[in-house]
């Protein structure tokens, strides 16, 4: 069973933080957020379509 949290920045849904069954985290920006060319939620996670792995998402 995976768990997921919506991530908001300044009232806009920026993306989804997910934790899989093994406890690994990933973060992916919401497609609408990307289309609006908003700001990144972290310097270490610039805007992109690909999800960020546990190594990058966990410190966030």
PyMOL Python script that loads the backbone (N, CA, C, O; Angstrom):
from pymol import cmd

cmd.read_pdbstr("""\
ATOM      1  N   UNK A   1       0.847  -1.184   0.000  1.00  0.00           N
ATOM      2  CA  UNK A   1       0.000   0.000   0.000  1.00  0.00           C
ATOM      3  C   UNK A   1       0.887   1.240   0.000  1.00  0.00           C
ATOM      4  O   UNK A   1       1.659   1.444   0.937  1.00  0.00           O
ATOM      5  N   UNK A   2       0.792   2.047  -1.010  1.00  0.00           N
ATOM      6  CA  UNK A   2       1.569   3.274  -1.063  1.00  0.00           C
ATOM      7  C   UNK A   2       0.766   4.412  -0.435  1.00  0.00           C
ATOM      8  O   UNK A   2      -0.458   4.347  -0.329  1.00  0.00           O
ATOM      9  N   UNK A   3       1.476   5.436  -0.031  1.00  0.00           N
ATOM     10  CA  UNK A   3       0.846   6.613   0.556  1.00  0.00           C
ATOM     11  C   UNK A   3       1.216   7.821  -0.287  1.00  0.00           C
ATOM     12  O   UNK A   3       2.287   7.859  -0.892  1.00  0.00           O
ATOM     13  N   UNK A   4       0.323   8.813  -0.327  1.00  0.00           N
ATOM     14  CA  UNK A   4       0.570   9.976  -1.162  1.00  0.00           C
ATOM     15  C   UNK A   4       0.077  11.246  -0.469  1.00  0.00           C
ATOM     16  O   UNK A   4      -0.917  11.237   0.256  1.00  0.00           O
ATOM     17  N   UNK A   5       0.802  12.334  -0.715  1.00  0.00           N
ATOM     18  CA  UNK A   5       0.432  13.652  -0.211  1.00  0.00           C
ATOM     19  C   UNK A   5       0.480  14.652  -1.355  1.00  0.00           C
ATOM     20  O   UNK A   5       1.446  14.688  -2.118  1.00  0.00           O
ATOM     21  N   UNK A   6      -0.555  15.455  -1.472  1.00  0.00           N
ATOM     22  CA  UNK A   6      -0.516  16.574  -2.401  1.00  0.00           C
ATOM     23  C   UNK A   6       0.400  17.631  -1.803  1.00  0.00           C
ATOM     24  O   UNK A   6       0.364  17.880  -0.598  1.00  0.00           O
ATOM     25  N   UNK A   7       1.220  18.252  -2.641  1.00  0.00           N
ATOM     26  CA  UNK A   7       2.133  19.305  -2.205  1.00  0.00           C
ATOM     27  C   UNK A   7       1.660  20.614  -2.811  1.00  0.00           C
ATOM     28  O   UNK A   7       1.484  20.720  -4.025  1.00  0.00           O
ATOM     29  N   UNK A   8       1.454  21.613  -1.956  1.00  0.00           N
ATOM     30  CA  UNK A   8       0.985  22.923  -2.400  1.00  0.00           C
ATOM     31  C   UNK A   8       2.049  23.975  -2.135  1.00  0.00           C
ATOM     32  O   UNK A   8       2.769  23.912  -1.139  1.00  0.00           O
ATOM     33  N   UNK A   9       2.137  24.940  -3.036  1.00  0.00           N
ATOM     34  CA  UNK A   9       3.029  26.079  -2.872  1.00  0.00           C
ATOM     35  C   UNK A   9       2.243  27.331  -3.232  1.00  0.00           C
ATOM     36  O   UNK A   9       1.751  27.470  -4.352  1.00  0.00           O
ATOM     37  N   UNK A  10       2.132  28.231  -2.277  1.00  0.00           N
ATOM     38  CA  UNK A  10       1.394  29.493  -2.484  1.00  0.00           C
ATOM     39  C   UNK A  10      -0.020  29.239  -2.978  1.00  0.00           C
ATOM     40  O   UNK A  10      -0.521  29.971  -3.832  1.00  0.00           O
ATOM     41  N   UNK A  11      -0.665  28.215  -2.450  1.00  0.00           N
ATOM     42  CA  UNK A  11      -2.054  27.919  -2.792  1.00  0.00           C
ATOM     43  C   UNK A  11      -2.259  27.116  -4.060  1.00  0.00           C
ATOM     44  O   UNK A  11      -3.391  26.762  -4.390  1.00  0.00           O
ATOM     45  N   UNK A  12      -1.188  26.824  -4.774  1.00  0.00           N
ATOM     46  CA  UNK A  12      -1.284  26.038  -6.013  1.00  0.00           C
ATOM     47  C   UNK A  12      -0.786  24.617  -5.758  1.00  0.00           C
ATOM     48  O   UNK A  12       0.214  24.422  -5.068  1.00  0.00           O
ATOM     49  N   UNK A  13      -1.489  23.618  -6.319  1.00  0.00           N
ATOM     50  CA  UNK A  13      -1.018  22.245  -6.200  1.00  0.00           C
ATOM     51  C   UNK A  13       0.218  22.082  -7.083  1.00  0.00           C
ATOM     52  O   UNK A  13       0.135  22.124  -8.310  1.00  0.00           O
ATOM     53  N   UNK A  14       1.364  21.896  -6.430  1.00  0.00           N
ATOM     54  CA  UNK A  14       2.633  21.795  -7.148  1.00  0.00           C
ATOM     55  C   UNK A  14       2.932  20.377  -7.602  1.00  0.00           C
ATOM     56  O   UNK A  14       3.552  20.178  -8.646  1.00  0.00           O
ATOM     57  N   UNK A  15       2.496  19.387  -6.826  1.00  0.00           N
ATOM     58  CA  UNK A  15       2.807  18.021  -7.203  1.00  0.00           C
ATOM     59  C   UNK A  15       2.349  17.010  -6.179  1.00  0.00           C
ATOM     60  O   UNK A  15       1.492  17.278  -5.337  1.00  0.00           O
ATOM     61  N   UNK A  16       2.955  15.826  -6.283  1.00  0.00           N
ATOM     62  CA  UNK A  16       2.562  14.700  -5.443  1.00  0.00           C
ATOM     63  C   UNK A  16       3.810  14.041  -4.861  1.00  0.00           C
ATOM     64  O   UNK A  16       4.729  13.670  -5.590  1.00  0.00           O
ATOM     65  N   UNK A  17       3.826  13.902  -3.530  1.00  0.00           N
ATOM     66  CA  UNK A  17       4.889  13.193  -2.833  1.00  0.00           C
ATOM     67  C   UNK A  17       4.337  11.821  -2.481  1.00  0.00           C
ATOM     68  O   UNK A  17       3.322  11.716  -1.793  1.00  0.00           O
ATOM     69  N   UNK A  18       5.002  10.768  -2.950  1.00  0.00           N
ATOM     70  CA  UNK A  18       4.516   9.405  -2.722  1.00  0.00           C
ATOM     71  C   UNK A  18       5.558   8.578  -1.984  1.00  0.00           C
ATOM     72  O   UNK A  18       6.763   8.771  -2.145  1.00  0.00           O
ATOM     73  N   UNK A  19       5.060   7.649  -1.168  1.00  0.00           N
ATOM     74  CA  UNK A  19       5.917   6.689  -0.485  1.00  0.00           C
ATOM     75  C   UNK A  19       5.432   5.297  -0.860  1.00  0.00           C
ATOM     76  O   UNK A  19       4.260   4.968  -0.677  1.00  0.00           O
ATOM     77  N   UNK A  20       6.345   4.478  -1.389  1.00  0.00           N
ATOM     78  CA  UNK A  20       5.951   3.128  -1.796  1.00  0.00           C
ATOM     79  C   UNK A  20       6.008   2.163  -0.613  1.00  0.00           C
ATOM     80  O   UNK A  20       6.330   2.561   0.506  1.00  0.00           O
ATOM     81  N   UNK A  21       5.699   0.915  -0.865  1.00  0.00           N
ATOM     82  CA  UNK A  21       5.640  -0.104   0.184  1.00  0.00           C
ATOM     83  C   UNK A  21       6.983  -0.308   0.890  1.00  0.00           C
ATOM     84  O   UNK A  21       7.024  -0.706   2.054  1.00  0.00           O
ATOM     85  N   UNK A  22       8.065  -0.037   0.188  1.00  0.00           N
ATOM     86  CA  UNK A  22       9.406  -0.195   0.755  1.00  0.00           C
ATOM     87  C   UNK A  22       9.862   1.048   1.518  1.00  0.00           C
ATOM     88  O   UNK A  22      10.951   1.055   2.092  1.00  0.00           O
ATOM     89  N   UNK A  23       9.046   2.087   1.530  1.00  0.00           N
ATOM     90  CA  UNK A  23       9.377   3.320   2.232  1.00  0.00           C
ATOM     91  C   UNK A  23      10.109   4.345   1.394  1.00  0.00           C
ATOM     92  O   UNK A  23      10.499   5.394   1.907  1.00  0.00           O
ATOM     93  N   UNK A  24      10.305   4.061   0.101  1.00  0.00           N
ATOM     94  CA  UNK A  24      11.002   4.982  -0.798  1.00  0.00           C
ATOM     95  C   UNK A  24      10.067   6.121  -1.210  1.00  0.00           C
ATOM     96  O   UNK A  24       8.902   5.891  -1.537  1.00  0.00           O
ATOM     97  N   UNK A  25      10.587   7.343  -1.190  1.00  0.00           N
ATOM     98  CA  UNK A  25       9.810   8.514  -1.577  1.00  0.00           C
ATOM     99  C   UNK A  25      10.092   8.904  -3.025  1.00  0.00           C
ATOM    100  O   UNK A  25      11.169   8.637  -3.560  1.00  0.00           O
ATOM    101  N   UNK A  26       9.118   9.530  -3.634  1.00  0.00           N
ATOM    102  CA  UNK A  26       9.309  10.153  -4.950  1.00  0.00           C
ATOM    103  C   UNK A  26       8.418  11.386  -4.991  1.00  0.00           C
ATOM    104  O   UNK A  26       7.387  11.454  -4.323  1.00  0.00           O
ATOM    105  N   UNK A  27       8.837  12.347  -5.781  1.00  0.00           N
ATOM    106  CA  UNK A  27       8.046  13.558  -5.971  1.00  0.00           C
ATOM    107  C   UNK A  27       7.929  13.829  -7.455  1.00  0.00           C
ATOM    108  O   UNK A  27       8.913  13.748  -8.190  1.00  0.00           O
ATOM    109  N   UNK A  28       6.716  14.153  -7.895  1.00  0.00           N
ATOM    110  CA  UNK A  28       6.483  14.520  -9.293  1.00  0.00           C
ATOM    111  C   UNK A  28       5.644  15.791  -9.323  1.00  0.00           C
ATOM    112  O   UNK A  28       4.647  15.915  -8.611  1.00  0.00           O
ATOM    113  N   UNK A  29       6.067  16.724 -10.159  1.00  0.00           N
ATOM    114  CA  UNK A  29       5.295  17.950 -10.340  1.00  0.00           C
ATOM    115  C   UNK A  29       3.985  17.652 -11.048  1.00  0.00           C
ATOM    116  O   UNK A  29       3.916  16.767 -11.900  1.00  0.00           O
ATOM    117  N   UNK A  30       2.954  18.389 -10.693  1.00  0.00           N
ATOM    118  CA  UNK A  30       1.651  18.313 -11.341  1.00  0.00           C
ATOM    119  C   UNK A  30       1.768  18.896 -12.757  1.00  0.00           C
ATOM    120  O   UNK A  30       2.425  19.919 -12.950  1.00  0.00           O
ATOM    121  N   UNK A  31       1.144  18.261 -13.732  1.00  0.00           N
ATOM    122  CA  UNK A  31       1.253  18.705 -15.126  1.00  0.00           C
ATOM    123  C   UNK A  31       0.701  20.119 -15.323  1.00  0.00           C
ATOM    124  O   UNK A  31       1.259  20.889 -16.106  1.00  0.00           O
ATOM    125  N   UNK A  32      -0.368  20.469 -14.637  1.00  0.00           N
ATOM    126  CA  UNK A  32      -0.919  21.827 -14.758  1.00  0.00           C
ATOM    127  C   UNK A  32       0.030  22.856 -14.158  1.00  0.00           C
ATOM    128  O   UNK A  32       0.176  23.958 -14.687  1.00  0.00           O
ATOM    129  N   UNK A  33       0.671  22.492 -13.058  1.00  0.00           N
ATOM    130  CA  UNK A  33       1.648  23.377 -12.425  1.00  0.00           C
ATOM    131  C   UNK A  33       2.810  23.639 -13.383  1.00  0.00           C
ATOM    132  O   UNK A  33       3.258  24.776 -13.533  1.00  0.00           O
ATOM    133  N   UNK A  34       3.287  22.586 -14.022  1.00  0.00           N
ATOM    134  CA  UNK A  34       4.369  22.732 -14.996  1.00  0.00           C
ATOM    135  C   UNK A  34       3.949  23.601 -16.176  1.00  0.00           C
ATOM    136  O   UNK A  34       4.723  24.434 -16.646  1.00  0.00           O
ATOM    137  N   UNK A  35       2.730  23.404 -16.649  1.00  0.00           N
ATOM    138  CA  UNK A  35       2.239  24.155 -17.808  1.00  0.00           C
ATOM    139  C   UNK A  35       2.157  25.653 -17.518  1.00  0.00           C
ATOM    140  O   UNK A  35       2.279  26.473 -18.428  1.00  0.00           O
ATOM    141  N   UNK A  36       1.951  26.002 -16.265  1.00  0.00           N
ATOM    142  CA  UNK A  36       1.855  27.413 -15.881  1.00  0.00           C
ATOM    143  C   UNK A  36       3.220  28.032 -15.597  1.00  0.00           C
ATOM    144  O   UNK A  36       3.318  29.218 -15.283  1.00  0.00           O
ATOM    145  N   UNK A  37       4.279  27.215 -15.708  1.00  0.00           N
ATOM    146  CA  UNK A  37       5.653  27.675 -15.514  1.00  0.00           C
ATOM    147  C   UNK A  37       5.830  28.393 -14.180  1.00  0.00           C
ATOM    148  O   UNK A  37       6.391  29.486 -14.114  1.00  0.00           O
ATOM    149  N   UNK A  38       5.341  27.758 -13.127  1.00  0.00           N
ATOM    150  CA  UNK A  38       5.463  28.300 -11.771  1.00  0.00           C
ATOM    151  C   UNK A  38       6.889  28.105 -11.263  1.00  0.00           C
ATOM    152  O   UNK A  38       7.745  27.593 -11.985  1.00  0.00           O
ATOM    153  N   UNK A  39       7.142  28.511 -10.025  1.00  0.00           N
ATOM    154  CA  UNK A  39       8.471  28.351  -9.437  1.00  0.00           C
ATOM    155  C   UNK A  39       8.639  26.943  -8.873  1.00  0.00           C
ATOM    156  O   UNK A  39       7.668  26.296  -8.482  1.00  0.00           O
ATOM    157  N   UNK A  40       9.873  26.486  -8.837  1.00  0.00           N
ATOM    158  CA  UNK A  40      10.183  25.178  -8.271  1.00  0.00           C
ATOM    159  C   UNK A  40       9.972  25.204  -6.754  1.00  0.00           C
ATOM    160  O   UNK A  40      10.121  26.250  -6.122  1.00  0.00           O
ATOM    161  N   UNK A  41       9.628  24.060  -6.179  1.00  0.00           N
ATOM    162  CA  UNK A  41       9.425  24.003  -4.727  1.00  0.00           C
ATOM    163  C   UNK A  41      10.744  23.943  -3.975  1.00  0.00           C
ATOM    164  O   UNK A  41      10.785  24.171  -2.766  1.00  0.00           O
ATOM    165  N   UNK A  42      11.833  23.635  -4.694  1.00  0.00           N
ATOM    166  CA  UNK A  42      13.149  23.526  -4.083  1.00  0.00           C
ATOM    167  C   UNK A  42      14.210  23.731  -5.159  1.00  0.00           C
ATOM    168  O   UNK A  42      14.008  23.371  -6.318  1.00  0.00           O
ATOM    169  N   UNK A  43      15.332  24.307  -4.768  1.00  0.00           N
ATOM    170  CA  UNK A  43      16.442  24.473  -5.705  1.00  0.00           C
ATOM    171  C   UNK A  43      16.934  23.103  -6.179  1.00  0.00           C
ATOM    172  O   UNK A  43      17.379  22.955  -7.317  1.00  0.00           O
ATOM    173  N   UNK A  44      16.849  22.112  -5.304  1.00  0.00           N
ATOM    174  CA  UNK A  44      17.319  20.767  -5.659  1.00  0.00           C
ATOM    175  C   UNK A  44      16.303  19.999  -6.507  1.00  0.00           C
ATOM    176  O   UNK A  44      16.601  18.906  -6.989  1.00  0.00           O
ATOM    177  N   UNK A  45      15.094  20.570  -6.692  1.00  0.00           N
ATOM    178  CA  UNK A  45      14.073  19.927  -7.521  1.00  0.00           C
ATOM    179  C   UNK A  45      13.521  20.929  -8.534  1.00  0.00           C
ATOM    180  O   UNK A  45      12.406  21.429  -8.379  1.00  0.00           O
ATOM    181  N   UNK A  46      14.312  21.221  -9.575  1.00  0.00           N
ATOM    182  CA  UNK A  46      13.848  22.163 -10.599  1.00  0.00           C
ATOM    183  C   UNK A  46      12.638  21.602 -11.349  1.00  0.00           C
ATOM    184  O   UNK A  46      12.388  20.397 -11.335  1.00  0.00           O
ATOM    185  N   UNK A  47      11.905  22.480 -11.993  1.00  0.00           N
ATOM    186  CA  UNK A  47      10.730  22.061 -12.747  1.00  0.00           C
ATOM    187  C   UNK A  47      11.120  21.075 -13.840  1.00  0.00           C
ATOM    188  O   UNK A  47      12.017  21.343 -14.638  1.00  0.00           O
ATOM    189  N   UNK A  48      10.435  19.926 -13.869  1.00  0.00           N
ATOM    190  CA  UNK A  48      10.631  18.928 -14.922  1.00  0.00           C
ATOM    191  C   UNK A  48       9.491  17.918 -14.851  1.00  0.00           C
ATOM    192  O   UNK A  48       8.803  17.809 -13.835  1.00  0.00           O
ATOM    193  N   UNK A  49       9.303  17.187 -15.937  1.00  0.00           N
ATOM    194  CA  UNK A  49       8.225  16.205 -15.999  1.00  0.00           C
ATOM    195  C   UNK A  49       8.555  14.914 -15.258  1.00  0.00           C
ATOM    196  O   UNK A  49       7.657  14.281 -14.703  1.00  0.00           O
ATOM    197  N   UNK A  50       9.817  14.514 -15.237  1.00  0.00           N
ATOM    198  CA  UNK A  50      10.216  13.263 -14.604  1.00  0.00           C
ATOM    199  C   UNK A  50      10.136  13.391 -13.087  1.00  0.00           C
ATOM    200  O   UNK A  50      10.397  14.453 -12.523  1.00  0.00           O
ATOM    201  N   UNK A  51       9.771  12.291 -12.440  1.00  0.00           N
ATOM    202  CA  UNK A  51       9.705  12.265 -10.983  1.00  0.00           C
ATOM    203  C   UNK A  51      11.105  12.277 -10.385  1.00  0.00           C
ATOM    204  O   UNK A  51      12.059  11.807 -11.003  1.00  0.00           O
ATOM    205  N   UNK A  52      11.218  12.816  -9.185  1.00  0.00           N
ATOM    206  CA  UNK A  52      12.470  12.825  -8.443  1.00  0.00           C
ATOM    207  C   UNK A  52      12.510  11.597  -7.535  1.00  0.00           C
ATOM    208  O   UNK A  52      11.504  11.235  -6.925  1.00  0.00           O
ATOM    209  N   UNK A  53      13.654  10.975  -7.452  1.00  0.00           N
ATOM    210  CA  UNK A  53      13.824   9.745  -6.660  1.00  0.00           C
ATOM    211  C   UNK A  53      13.918  10.059  -5.173  1.00  0.00           C
ATOM    212  O   UNK A  53      13.932  11.218  -4.757  1.00  0.00           O
ATOM    213  N   UNK A  54      13.982   9.001  -4.399  1.00  0.00           N
ATOM    214  CA  UNK A  54      14.088   9.090  -2.942  1.00  0.00           C
ATOM    215  C   UNK A  54      15.288   9.935  -2.511  1.00  0.00           C
ATOM    216  O   UNK A  54      15.175  10.732  -1.580  1.00  0.00           O
ATOM    217  N   UNK A  55      16.413   9.773  -3.164  1.00  0.00           N
ATOM    218  CA  UNK A  55      17.629  10.485  -2.776  1.00  0.00           C
ATOM    219  C   UNK A  55      17.452  11.999  -2.840  1.00  0.00           C
ATOM    220  O   UNK A  55      18.082  12.727  -2.073  1.00  0.00           O
ATOM    221  N   UNK A  56      16.609  12.475  -3.739  1.00  0.00           N
ATOM    222  CA  UNK A  56      16.367  13.911  -3.871  1.00  0.00           C
ATOM    223  C   UNK A  56      15.114  14.318  -3.082  1.00  0.00           C
ATOM    224  O   UNK A  56      15.109  15.375  -2.452  1.00  0.00           O
ATOM    225  N   UNK A  57      14.077  13.516  -3.104  1.00  0.00           N
ATOM    226  CA  UNK A  57      12.810  13.869  -2.462  1.00  0.00           C
ATOM    227  C   UNK A  57      12.861  13.777  -0.939  1.00  0.00           C
ATOM    228  O   UNK A  57      12.210  14.572  -0.261  1.00  0.00           O
ATOM    229  N   UNK A  58      13.609  12.839  -0.388  1.00  0.00           N
ATOM    230  CA  UNK A  58      13.630  12.630   1.068  1.00  0.00           C
ATOM    231  C   UNK A  58      14.098  13.877   1.833  1.00  0.00           C
ATOM    232  O   UNK A  58      13.442  14.244   2.808  1.00  0.00           O
ATOM    233  N   UNK A  59      15.190  14.547   1.449  1.00  0.00           N
ATOM    234  CA  UNK A  59      15.595  15.743   2.196  1.00  0.00           C
ATOM    235  C   UNK A  59      14.544  16.854   2.158  1.00  0.00           C
ATOM    236  O   UNK A  59      14.453  17.661   3.083  1.00  0.00           O
ATOM    237  N   UNK A  60      13.757  16.891   1.093  1.00  0.00           N
ATOM    238  CA  UNK A  60      12.701  17.894   0.990  1.00  0.00           C
ATOM    239  C   UNK A  60      11.670  17.660   2.082  1.00  0.00           C
ATOM    240  O   UNK A  60      10.690  18.400   2.174  1.00  0.00           O
TER     241      UNK A  60
END
""", "prot")
cmd.dss("prot")
cmd.show_as("cartoon", "prot")
cmd.util.cbc("prot")
cmd.orient("prot")
